[in-house]
């Protein structure tokens, strides 16, 4: 249709209903929904081409849905991926670093790793317990003669009841005993305890 020509009444009804040029759903009287504009979800109603009223309405709706710079920044922050969490070190890594530091520490005479638990010997049904239940991961001696017991745990983990009881027993009898979950805190603990 050319600009300025009059529309037929049935065409105007189809335009108003949004069904002009579209097929109705099979078995129903509903027409396909009119398409939405891609600009920020603005809805535009189907109007005859060249109709300025429809274009200005679309601009008004589109402008109303625009974001302020503050809203846009908040939206981007909400959508941004979370910062990666730092990896939690394994107990074996903390244990190895703790032993290295203890062997170089001037107040420590000796420190040794204590393996605990049970293991099967050969093909027989014989089981052997290494150390005793609740024994600390590291035992040693300070240069002044104090007994040293250190339980190593991953950050956020707690010692078992038997391990906590052993550490309390060592402290009650004048020894140095504590839990290490971060190698950075070990030096402060050593200086505080001695």
N, C-alpha and C positions, 0 to 999 in steps of 0.2 A: 504494500500500500504506500502511496506517495504521501509526502508531507502535505498537510492541509486538507486531504480528502476526508470525508465523513465516514465513520465506521458504521457497519450494519448493526442493528440492535442485538442480533444473536452473537456477533463477534465481541461486542462490548461485554455481554454477559459471560462469555468464555474468558475474556481477559480478567474480569473482576473475580471469577472463580479460580483463576490460575490454571485453567485446563486448555487454553488455546495451544494447538499444535501438539498436545500430549494425549496419549491413550489412557483410558480409565483402567484401573486394575480389573483383572478378570473376575467376573462374578460379583462385582460391587459397583456402586455408583461413584466411588471416590476416585479422584484423579491423582496422578503423581504429585507429590509435594513440590512446590516451586523451589528452584535452586537458590542457595544462599550465596551472597557475595563473599569473596575470600578476604575482604578487608576487615579484619578484626571482628568477624562474626556479624557484621551489619546485615540486617534484613532489608531487602528491597522488594517492593511490590511490583508486579508486572504492570507496566503502563504502556500506552502506545508510544512508539518511537518519536522522539522530539518533544515529548511532554515534559516541560520544565518542572512541573510540580513533583513528579516522581523522582527526578534527579536531585532536587533540593532536599526532599525528605530523606533520601538515601545518604546524602552528605551530612544532614543533621544527625541521623542515627549513628553514622560512622564517627562523627566528631564526638558524640556523647560517649562512645565506647573507647576512645583513645586514652592511653595511660599517661599520667604525669611522669616526669623523670624519676621521682621517688618511688612511685608504684612500679615502674619498670625495673628499677634496681632491686626492689624487694622481690619481684617476680623472678628475676635472674638468680638472686641468691637462693630462693626456694628451689629452683630447678637445678642449680649447680650440684655436681656430684660431691659427696662428702669427702673431706680430706682423708687420705689413706691413713689407717691406724698404724702406729709404729709396731713392728713385729715384737711379740713377747718372746724373750730369750728362753731357751730350754734350760732345764735344771742342770743338765750335764755341762752346758757352756758356762753357767754361773759357777758351778763346782770347780771346773778347770781353772777359771780366772781367780777364784778364791784361793785355791791351792798355790798358784803362782805367787800371788801377793803375800800369802803367809810365809812362804819359803824365803822371801826377800825381806820380810819385816824384821827390824832389828830387835824387837821384844819377844819374838817367837823362837824357841829353841828347836822345835821340830813339829811337823804337822803331817798327818797321814790320812789317806782316804780309807774309810771303813766300809767294806761291802757287807750288806746285811741281806737277810732273806734265806730262802732254802733252795737247794738245787739237787738234782738226781745224779748219783755217781754211777757212771758206766751203764751197763745193761741190766743191772740188778734193781731190786725194789728199794734200795737203800737211799735215804734222803739225808742230807747234811745241812745243818743250819750254820750260816756264816754270821758271826757276831750274835748279839742277843736282841730280842725284840725291843725296839725303841732306841737303839744305839744311834748316835749322831753320825752324819755323813763324814765329818772330819773330826778326828781327835788328835790331841797333841799336848805340848807342854810349853809354858812360857819360860823365859830365861830365869825368872825369879822362883820357879818351881811350881807355879799354879798349873792345875789341870786345865786343858782347853777343849771345849766341845762346841762344834758349830753344825747346825742343821741348815741345809741349803734347800730353798723352795723357790718355785717360780713365783713371779709377782702375782699377788692375789690369793695364793694358796697358803694354808695353815698347816702346822705340824700335827701329827696324829696325837692322840691322848698319851700313848706310851712315850713318844718323842718329847712331848712337853713335860712329862713327869721326869724323864731323865735329865733334861736341861735344868729343871728346878732343883733336882737332887745335887747336881754339880755345883750350882750357885750356892745352895744352902751349906755346902761344905768348903766354901772358899775358892771354888774354881771359876773360870771364865767360860760362860755359856750364853749363846744367843742364836737367833735365826737370821740368815742372810738371804735376801731376795733381790738385792741390787748391789753389785760390786762397788758402786760409788759410796755406799753407806758403810762399807766394811772398815775403812780406816777410822772413821768417826767412832764406830762401835769399839774398835780395839783400843783407842785412846781413852774412851769413857770408862771402859771396864778395868783398865790397868791402873 
